[in-house]
Amino acid sequence: MVPIWAGCSSEAVYEPPTPIPTLSAVSEEEVENYSRAILAIEQSRQAAAKDILETTQLQTVPDINCTQSETIEVLEGTVQEIAIKYCNDSKKVIEDTQNLTVDQFNAISSTAQLDQNLQIRIQNELIRLQQ
């Protein structure tokens, strides 16, 4: 089973995490950009998970959260390198192609965890984009 990796850090990978604020309102454009980023990052996440499993004796992919440096710091060697590359690639996708900052992306992620309506809006947009 491959865990869902969450978040993206605007800080260097080894910086301590900062609290991620939530948003009071998320526009339709932000939902669309966020959903596009999720879809783009998912390909990278799957490739990283596959690389980790193929280059190690691990049966499952370790929990990796790009906003929580301790989840990266505990990894060793090649697994840590793959995780760092994944986090850096995710940051680049968000900033360069989706008209979002990493802070906006993380704030939408945090808000969605607490707001079922936003979760539904994101799920509906993901479905629309994949049709």
Contacts in CASP RR format, 6 or more apart in sequence:
PFRMAT RR
TARGET T0000
AUTHOR 0000-0000-0000
METHOD contacts of the structure
MODEL  1
MVPIWAGCSSEAVYEPPTPIPTLSAVSEEEVENYSRAILAIEQSRQAAAK
DILETTQLQTVPDINCTQSETIEVLEGTVQEIAIKYCNDSKKVIEDTQNL
TVDQFNAISSTAQLDQNLQIRIQNELIRLQQ
1 60 0 8 1.000
2 45 0 8 1.000
2 46 0 8 1.000
2 49 0 8 1.000
2 60 0 8 1.000
2 61 0 8 1.000
3 60 0 8 1.000
3 61 0 8 1.000
3 63 0 8 1.000
3 64 0 8 1.000
4 45 0 8 1.000
5 45 0 8 1.000
5 48 0 8 1.000
5 63 0 8 1.000
5 64 0 8 1.000
5 65 0 8 1.000
5 66 0 8 1.000
5 86 0 8 1.000
6 65 0 8 1.000
6 66 0 8 1.000
6 67 0 8 1.000
6 109 0 8 1.000
7 65 0 8 1.000
7 66 0 8 1.000
7 67 0 8 1.000
7 90 0 8 1.000
7 105 0 8 1.000
7 106 0 8 1.000
7 109 0 8 1.000
8 41 0 8 1.000
8 66 0 8 1.000
8 67 0 8 1.000
8 87 0 8 1.000
8 90 0 8 1.000
8 91 0 8 1.000
8 94 0 8 1.000
8 102 0 8 1.000
8 105 0 8 1.000
8 106 0 8 1.000
9 15 0 8 1.000
9 17 0 8 1.000
9 66 0 8 1.000
9 67 0 8 1.000
9 69 0 8 1.000
9 87 0 8 1.000
9 91 0 8 1.000
9 102 0 8 1.000
10 91 0 8 1.000
10 101 0 8 1.000
10 102 0 8 1.000
10 103 0 8 1.000
10 106 0 8 1.000
11 18 0 8 1.000
13 66 0 8 1.000
13 69 0 8 1.000
13 72 0 8 1.000
13 84 0 8 1.000
13 87 0 8 1.000
13 88 0 8 1.000
14 69 0 8 1.000
14 72 0 8 1.000
14 73 0 8 1.000
15 69 0 8 1.000
16 69 0 8 1.000
17 67 0 8 1.000
17 68 0 8 1.000
17 69 0 8 1.000
20 67 0 8 1.000
20 103 0 8 1.000
20 106 0 8 1.000
20 107 0 8 1.000
20 109 0 8 1.000
20 110 0 8 1.000
21 107 0 8 1.000
21 110 0 8 1.000
22 107 0 8 1.000
22 110 0 8 1.000
22 111 0 8 1.000
22 114 0 8 1.000
22 115 0 8 1.000
23 107 0 8 1.000
23 108 0 8 1.000
23 111 0 8 1.000
26 34 0 8 1.000
26 108 0 8 1.000
26 111 0 8 1.000
26 118 0 8 1.000
26 121 0 8 1.000
29 99 0 8 1.000
30 100 0 8 1.000
30 104 0 8 1.000
30 108 0 8 1.000
31 108 0 8 1.000
31 118 0 8 1.000
31 121 0 8 1.000
31 122 0 8 1.000
31 125 0 8 1.000
32 125 0 8 1.000
32 129 0 8 1.000
33 98 0 8 1.000
33 99 0 8 1.000
33 100 0 8 1.000
34 98 0 8 1.000
34 100 0 8 1.000
34 105 0 8 1.000
34 108 0 8 1.000
34 122 0 8 1.000
34 125 0 8 1.000
35 122 0 8 1.000
35 125 0 8 1.000
35 126 0 8 1.000
35 129 0 8 1.000
36 97 0 8 1.000
36 98 0 8 1.000
36 129 0 8 1.000
37 93 0 8 1.000
37 94 0 8 1.000
37 97 0 8 1.000
37 98 0 8 1.000
37 100 0 8 1.000
37 105 0 8 1.000
38 122 0 8 1.000
38 126 0 8 1.000
39 126 0 8 1.000
39 129 0 8 1.000
39 130 0 8 1.000
40 93 0 8 1.000
40 97 0 8 1.000
40 98 0 8 1.000
41 90 0 8 1.000
41 93 0 8 1.000
41 94 0 8 1.000
44 86 0 8 1.000
44 89 0 8 1.000
44 90 0 8 1.000
44 93 0 8 1.000
45 86 0 8 1.000
45 90 0 8 1.000
48 82 0 8 1.000
48 83 0 8 1.000
48 85 0 8 1.000
48 86 0 8 1.000
49 61 0 8 1.000
51 82 0 8 1.000
52 58 0 8 1.000
52 61 0 8 1.000
52 62 0 8 1.000
52 78 0 8 1.000
52 79 0 8 1.000
52 82 0 8 1.000
52 83 0 8 1.000
53 59 0 8 1.000
53 61 0 8 1.000
55 78 0 8 1.000
55 79 0 8 1.000
55 82 0 8 1.000
56 78 0 8 1.000
56 79 0 8 1.000
58 79 0 8 1.000
62 71 0 8 1.000
62 74 0 8 1.000
62 75 0 8 1.000
62 79 0 8 1.000
63 71 0 8 1.000
64 71 0 8 1.000
64 72 0 8 1.000
64 75 0 8 1.000
64 83 0 8 1.000
64 86 0 8 1.000
64 87 0 8 1.000
65 71 0 8 1.000
66 72 0 8 1.000
66 86 0 8 1.000
66 87 0 8 1.000
66 90 0 8 1.000
66 91 0 8 1.000
67 106 0 8 1.000
71 83 0 8 1.000
72 80 0 8 1.000
72 83 0 8 1.000
72 84 0 8 1.000
72 87 0 8 1.000
73 80 0 8 1.000
75 83 0 8 1.000
91 102 0 8 1.000
94 100 0 8 1.000
94 101 0 8 1.000
94 102 0 8 1.000
94 105 0 8 1.000
95 101 0 8 1.000
95 102 0 8 1.000
98 105 0 8 1.000
100 108 0 8 1.000
108 118 0 8 1.000
108 122 0 8 1.000
111 118 0 8 1.000
112 118 0 8 1.000
112 119 0 8 1.000
112 122 0 8 1.000
END
